[in-house]
Each structure stands twice: as C-alpha cells, then as structure tokens.
C-alpha cells in the first residue's frame, strides 16, 4: 500500500511539472530592429510558431512578429 501511495505521488508530480506551456514570448521587429517583446496566451493556437508573422526582407531586415 505504501508503494502504491508513493507511485501515485510521483505520477502526480510528473504530470504537474510537465504540463504544457500555455504562453508564448513574441518579439516584434520593424526594419530589423526589435520594437517590443510581449508574452501572449496561446488561445486557439496549437503552438507558438503558428503565431509568427515575421518576414525577412533583403534590404530592410526582419519585419513582423516572431514567437517562441
């Protein structure tokens, strides 16, 4: 019974500490320079990469929002 209780505690701790991350840190770029860094909730997105809108222009540089 004691072993079962310990296994249950370990299982609960494992689930609690490996839960999914529900926020993304997004950096906004304009003409290659960082404008701001903000943390957003995932909401209906499955992952942070789905929120990316950044494009890299050869002369201007990065423009848009890059999330990790």
N, CA, C and O atoms as CSV, one atom per row, in Angstrom:
chain,resi,resn,atom,element,x,y,z
A,1,UNK,N,N,0.824,-1.196,0.000
A,1,UNK,CA,C,0.000,0.000,0.000
A,1,UNK,C,C,0.866,1.256,0.000
A,1,UNK,O,O,0.547,2.247,-0.657
A,2,UNK,N,N,1.961,1.196,0.746
A,2,UNK,CA,C,2.859,2.347,0.819
A,2,UNK,C,C,3.506,2.610,-0.548
A,2,UNK,O,O,3.672,3.762,-0.949
A,3,UNK,N,N,3.869,1.532,-1.260
A,3,UNK,CA,C,4.475,1.684,-2.587
A,3,UNK,C,C,3.485,2.285,-3.569
A,3,UNK,O,O,3.862,3.101,-4.409
A,4,UNK,N,N,2.233,1.892,-3.472
A,4,UNK,CA,C,1.208,2.437,-4.345
A,4,UNK,C,C,1.026,3.931,-4.107
A,4,UNK,O,O,0.878,4.704,-5.054
A,5,UNK,N,N,1.039,4.329,-2.853
A,5,UNK,CA,C,0.906,5.737,-2.498
A,5,UNK,C,C,2.085,6.547,-3.038
A,5,UNK,O,O,1.891,7.641,-3.568
A,6,UNK,N,N,3.287,6.028,-2.910
A,6,UNK,CA,C,4.483,6.715,-3.413
A,6,UNK,C,C,4.422,6.832,-4.936
A,6,UNK,O,O,4.729,7.888,-5.489
A,7,UNK,N,N,4.029,5.756,-5.611
A,7,UNK,CA,C,3.908,5.794,-7.064
A,7,UNK,C,C,2.859,6.813,-7.509
A,7,UNK,O,O,3.051,7.513,-8.503
A,8,UNK,N,N,1.764,6.894,-6.778
A,8,UNK,CA,C,0.731,7.869,-7.092
A,8,UNK,C,C,1.251,9.294,-6.929
A,8,UNK,O,O,0.975,10.151,-7.767
A,9,UNK,N,N,1.994,9.553,-5.867
A,9,UNK,CA,C,2.587,10.880,-5.658
A,9,UNK,C,C,3.579,11.240,-6.758
A,9,UNK,O,O,3.580,12.365,-7.257
A,10,UNK,N,N,4.412,10.290,-7.131
A,10,UNK,CA,C,5.390,10.532,-8.194
A,10,UNK,C,C,4.680,10.800,-9.518
A,10,UNK,O,O,5.081,11.686,-10.273
A,11,UNK,N,N,3.637,10.041,-9.796
A,11,UNK,CA,C,2.873,10.247,-11.023
A,11,UNK,C,C,2.223,11.621,-11.072
A,11,UNK,O,O,2.260,12.291,-12.104
A,12,UNK,N,N,1.633,12.038,-9.973
A,12,UNK,CA,C,1.004,13.363,-9.910
A,12,UNK,C,C,2.048,14.470,-10.062
A,12,UNK,O,O,1.808,15.457,-10.757
A,13,UNK,N,N,3.188,14.313,-9.423
A,13,UNK,CA,C,4.252,15.312,-9.537
A,13,UNK,C,C,4.753,15.399,-10.979
A,13,UNK,O,O,5.014,16.493,-11.479
A,14,UNK,N,N,4.887,14.261,-11.644
A,14,UNK,CA,C,5.343,14.234,-13.030
A,14,UNK,C,C,4.376,15.000,-13.937
A,14,UNK,O,O,4.801,15.804,-14.766
A,15,UNK,N,N,3.093,14.750,-13.775
A,15,UNK,CA,C,2.084,15.426,-14.592
A,15,UNK,C,C,2.067,16.929,-14.297
A,15,UNK,O,O,1.932,17.740,-15.213
A,16,UNK,N,N,2.202,17.292,-13.037
A,16,UNK,CA,C,2.162,18.709,-12.654
A,16,UNK,C,C,3.345,19.491,-13.221
A,16,UNK,O,O,3.185,20.636,-13.642
A,17,UNK,N,N,4.524,18.882,-13.233
A,17,UNK,CA,C,5.715,19.604,-13.670
A,17,UNK,C,C,5.983,19.509,-15.159
A,17,UNK,O,O,6.874,20.191,-15.666
A,18,UNK,N,N,5.236,18.681,-15.873
A,18,UNK,CA,C,5.440,18.572,-17.322
A,18,UNK,C,C,4.216,19.043,-18.086
A,18,UNK,O,O,4.035,18.665,-19.244
A,19,UNK,N,N,3.383,19.847,-17.477
A,19,UNK,CA,C,2.199,20.340,-18.172
A,19,UNK,C,C,2.609,21.255,-19.320
A,19,UNK,O,O,3.706,21.813,-19.320
A,20,UNK,N,N,1.735,21.400,-20.277
A,20,UNK,CA,C,2.030,22.186,-21.472
A,20,UNK,C,C,2.158,23.668,-21.160
A,20,UNK,O,O,1.450,24.216,-20.316
A,21,UNK,N,N,3.083,24.291,-21.868
A,21,UNK,CA,C,3.260,25.738,-21.756
A,21,UNK,C,C,2.100,26.410,-22.484
A,21,UNK,O,O,1.781,26.039,-23.614
A,22,UNK,N,N,1.480,27.372,-21.861
A,22,UNK,CA,C,0.296,27.993,-22.438
A,22,UNK,C,C,0.514,29.443,-22.846
A,22,UNK,O,O,-0.442,30.141,-23.183
A,23,UNK,N,N,1.765,29.905,-22.820
A,23,UNK,CA,C,2.068,31.264,-23.247
A,23,UNK,C,C,3.241,31.253,-24.223
A,23,UNK,O,O,4.045,30.320,-24.246
A,24,UNK,N,N,3.319,32.295,-25.015
A,24,UNK,CA,C,4.422,32.468,-25.966
A,24,UNK,C,C,5.047,33.834,-25.748
A,24,UNK,O,O,4.354,34.806,-25.448
A,25,UNK,N,N,6.360,33.900,-25.901
A,25,UNK,CA,C,7.056,35.174,-25.855
A,25,UNK,C,C,7.277,35.624,-27.294
A,25,UNK,O,O,8.000,34.983,-28.056
A,26,UNK,N,N,6.641,36.737,-27.651
A,26,UNK,CA,C,6.688,37.226,-29.027
A,26,UNK,C,C,7.487,38.524,-29.103
A,26,UNK,O,O,7.297,39.440,-28.302
A,27,UNK,N,N,8.384,38.579,-30.083
A,27,UNK,CA,C,9.208,39.762,-30.315
A,27,UNK,C,C,8.759,40.412,-31.615
A,27,UNK,O,O,8.649,39.748,-32.646
A,28,UNK,N,N,8.503,41.704,-31.560
A,28,UNK,CA,C,8.081,42.460,-32.741
A,28,UNK,C,C,9.284,43.169,-33.339
A,28,UNK,O,O,10.033,43.851,-32.639
A,29,UNK,N,N,9.461,42.999,-34.655
A,29,UNK,CA,C,10.567,43.622,-35.379
A,29,UNK,C,C,10.021,44.620,-36.391
A,29,UNK,O,O,8.965,44.400,-36.984
A,30,UNK,N,N,10.740,45.711,-36.583
A,30,UNK,CA,C,10.424,46.682,-37.633
A,30,UNK,C,C,11.743,47.149,-38.238
A,30,UNK,O,O,12.588,47.720,-37.549
A,31,UNK,N,N,11.905,46.905,-39.505
A,31,UNK,CA,C,13.142,47.247,-40.227
A,31,UNK,C,C,14.377,46.635,-39.569
A,31,UNK,O,O,15.424,47.279,-39.506
A,32,UNK,N,N,14.267,45.408,-39.082
A,32,UNK,CA,C,15.394,44.697,-38.493
A,32,UNK,C,C,15.669,45.010,-37.039
A,32,UNK,O,O,16.506,44.348,-36.425
A,33,UNK,N,N,15.000,45.990,-36.466
A,33,UNK,CA,C,15.215,46.366,-35.066
A,33,UNK,C,C,14.082,45.828,-34.194
A,33,UNK,O,O,12.929,45.782,-34.623
A,34,UNK,N,N,14.417,45.421,-32.965
A,34,UNK,CA,C,13.413,44.938,-32.024
A,34,UNK,C,C,12.605,46.116,-31.504
A,34,UNK,O,O,13.166,47.075,-30.973
A,35,UNK,N,N,11.290,46.043,-31.656
A,35,UNK,CA,C,10.400,47.098,-31.186
A,35,UNK,C,C,9.903,46.777,-29.787
A,35,UNK,O,O,9.924,47.639,-28.908
A,36,UNK,N,N,9.453,45.538,-29.569
A,36,UNK,CA,C,8.950,45.146,-28.252
A,36,UNK,C,C,8.980,43.637,-28.102
A,36,UNK,O,O,9.057,42.901,-29.086
A,37,UNK,N,N,8.917,43.185,-26.854
A,37,UNK,CA,C,8.796,41.770,-26.534
A,37,UNK,C,C,7.654,41.627,-25.544
A,37,UNK,O,O,7.665,42.233,-24.473
A,38,UNK,N,N,6.662,40.814,-25.916
A,38,UNK,CA,C,5.442,40.672,-25.122
A,38,UNK,C,C,5.114,39.188,-24.980
A,38,UNK,O,O,5.420,38.393,-25.869
A,39,UNK,N,N,4.493,38.818,-23.867
A,39,UNK,CA,C,4.061,37.441,-23.652
A,39,UNK,C,C,2.561,37.349,-23.916
A,39,UNK,O,O,1.778,38.119,-23.361
A,40,UNK,N,N,2.161,36.387,-24.782
A,40,UNK,CA,C,0.770,36.197,-25.158
A,40,UNK,C,C,0.305,34.804,-24.746
A,40,UNK,O,O,1.108,33.874,-24.664
A,41,UNK,N,N,-1.001,34.662,-24.487
A,41,UNK,CA,C,-1.599,33.349,-24.274
A,41,UNK,C,C,-1.757,32.668,-25.624
A,41,UNK,O,O,-1.991,33.332,-26.633
A,42,UNK,N,N,-1.629,31.349,-25.647
A,42,UNK,CA,C,-1.779,30.610,-26.893
A,42,UNK,C,C,-3.191,30.729,-27.458
A,42,UNK,O,O,-3.361,30.808,-28.675
A,43,UNK,N,N,-4.188,30.742,-26.612
A,43,UNK,CA,C,-5.565,30.834,-27.089
A,43,UNK,C,C,-5.922,29.643,-27.959
A,43,UNK,O,O,-5.811,28.501,-27.514
A,44,UNK,N,N,-6.345,29.885,-29.177
A,44,UNK,CA,C,-6.757,28.805,-30.079
A,44,UNK,C,C,-5.592,28.226,-30.886
A,44,UNK,O,O,-5.780,27.259,-31.625
A,45,UNK,N,N,-4.398,28.799,-30.759
A,45,UNK,CA,C,-3.232,28.286,-31.493
A,45,UNK,C,C,-2.692,27.025,-30.826
A,45,UNK,O,O,-2.756,26.887,-29.604
A,46,UNK,N,N,-2.160,26.106,-31.632
A,46,UNK,CA,C,-1.606,24.861,-31.093
A,46,UNK,C,C,-0.187,25.034,-30.579
A,46,UNK,O,O,0.222,24.350,-29.641
A,47,UNK,N,N,0.570,25.946,-31.187
A,47,UNK,CA,C,1.945,26.190,-30.747
A,47,UNK,C,C,2.333,27.633,-31.062
A,47,UNK,O,O,1.606,28.355,-31.745
A,48,UNK,N,N,3.472,28.025,-30.558
A,48,UNK,CA,C,3.917,29.415,-30.720
A,48,UNK,C,C,4.263,29.748,-32.171
A,48,UNK,O,O,4.049,30.876,-32.616
A,49,UNK,N,N,4.789,28.788,-32.897
A,49,UNK,CA,C,5.189,29.045,-34.285
A,49,UNK,C,C,4.000,29.435,-35.158
A,49,UNK,O,O,4.178,30.116,-36.168
A,50,UNK,N,N,2.797,29.018,-34.788
A,50,UNK,CA,C,1.606,29.358,-35.566
A,50,UNK,C,C,1.281,30.851,-35.474
A,50,UNK,O,O,0.522,31.369,-36.293
A,51,UNK,N,N,1.847,31.540,-34.490
A,51,UNK,CA,C,1.585,32.969,-34.312
A,51,UNK,C,C,2.592,33.845,-35.064
A,51,UNK,O,O,2.439,35.066,-35.095
A,52,UNK,N,N,3.619,33.238,-35.668
A,52,UNK,CA,C,4.655,34.009,-36.364
A,52,UNK,C,C,4.102,34.718,-37.596
A,52,UNK,O,O,3.339,34.147,-38.375
A,53,UNK,N,N,4.507,35.976,-37.751
A,53,UNK,CA,C,4.154,36.744,-38.952
A,53,UNK,C,C,5.384,37.449,-39.515
A,53,UNK,O,O,5.250,38.374,-40.315
A,54,UNK,N,N,6.567,37.031,-39.113
A,54,UNK,CA,C,7.794,37.725,-39.488
A,54,UNK,C,C,8.216,37.364,-40.920
A,54,UNK,O,O,8.120,36.211,-41.341
A,55,UNK,N,N,8.682,38.377,-41.650
A,55,UNK,CA,C,9.301,38.161,-42.959
A,55,UNK,C,C,10.670,38.830,-42.933
A,55,UNK,O,O,10.867,39.837,-42.253
A,56,UNK,N,N,11.597,38.270,-43.669
A,56,UNK,CA,C,12.957,38.808,-43.699
A,56,UNK,C,C,13.216,39.373,-45.090
A,56,UNK,O,O,13.376,38.625,-46.055
A,57,UNK,N,N,13.254,40.692,-45.184
A,57,UNK,CA,C,13.486,41.355,-46.461
A,57,UNK,C,C,14.976,41.633,-46.630
A,57,UNK,O,O,15.627,42.053,-45.674
A,58,UNK,N,N,15.533,41.411,-47.819
A,58,UNK,CA,C,16.976,41.535,-48.031
A,58,UNK,C,C,17.561,42.903,-47.658
A,58,UNK,O,O,18.621,42.955,-47.034
A,59,UNK,N,N,16.925,43.973,-48.011
A,59,UNK,CA,C,17.482,45.300,-47.763
A,59,UNK,C,C,17.055,45.842,-46.409
A,59,UNK,O,O,17.852,46.468,-45.710
A,60,UNK,N,N,15.811,45.607,-46.036
A,60,UNK,CA,C,15.233,46.193,-44.827
A,60,UNK,C,C,15.556,45.371,-43.568
A,60,UNK,O,O,15.896,45.953,-42.538
A,61,UNK,N,N,15.462,44.076,-43.626
A,61,UNK,CA,C,15.659,43.204,-42.471
A,61,UNK,C,C,14.338,42.602,-42.016
A,61,UNK,O,O,13.351,42.613,-42.752
A,62,UNK,N,N,14.331,42.075,-40.794
A,62,UNK,CA,C,13.128,41.446,-40.264
A,62,UNK,C,C,12.031,42.456,-40.010
A,62,UNK,O,O,12.282,43.559,-39.526
A,63,UNK,N,N,10.803,42.063,-40.346
A,63,UNK,CA,C,9.619,42.864,-40.059
A,63,UNK,C,C,8.493,41.903,-39.689
A,63,UNK,O,O,8.243,40.936,-40.408
A,64,UNK,N,N,7.819,42.161,-38.580
A,64,UNK,CA,C,6.709,41.314,-38.151
A,64,UNK,C,C,6.879,40.858,-36.719
A,64,UNK,O,O,7.609,41.475,-35.943
A,65,UNK,N,N,6.191,39.757,-36.363
A,65,UNK,CA,C,6.214,39.233,-35.001
A,65,UNK,C,C,6.706,37.790,-35.024
A,65,UNK,O,O,6.191,36.963,-35.776
A,66,UNK,N,N,7.709,37.493,-34.195
A,66,UNK,CA,C,8.299,36.162,-34.100
A,66,UNK,C,C,8.048,35.639,-32.688
A,66,UNK,O,O,8.430,36.277,-31.707
A,67,UNK,N,N,7.405,34.476,-32.590
A,67,UNK,CA,C,7.030,33.929,-31.276
A,67,UNK,C,C,7.774,32.627,-30.992
A,67,UNK,O,O,8.004,31.803,-31.877
A,68,UNK,N,N,8.141,32.476,-29.713
A,68,UNK,CA,C,8.843,31.267,-29.253
A,68,UNK,C,C,8.209,30.780,-27.991
A,68,UNK,O,O,8.643,29.774,-27.431
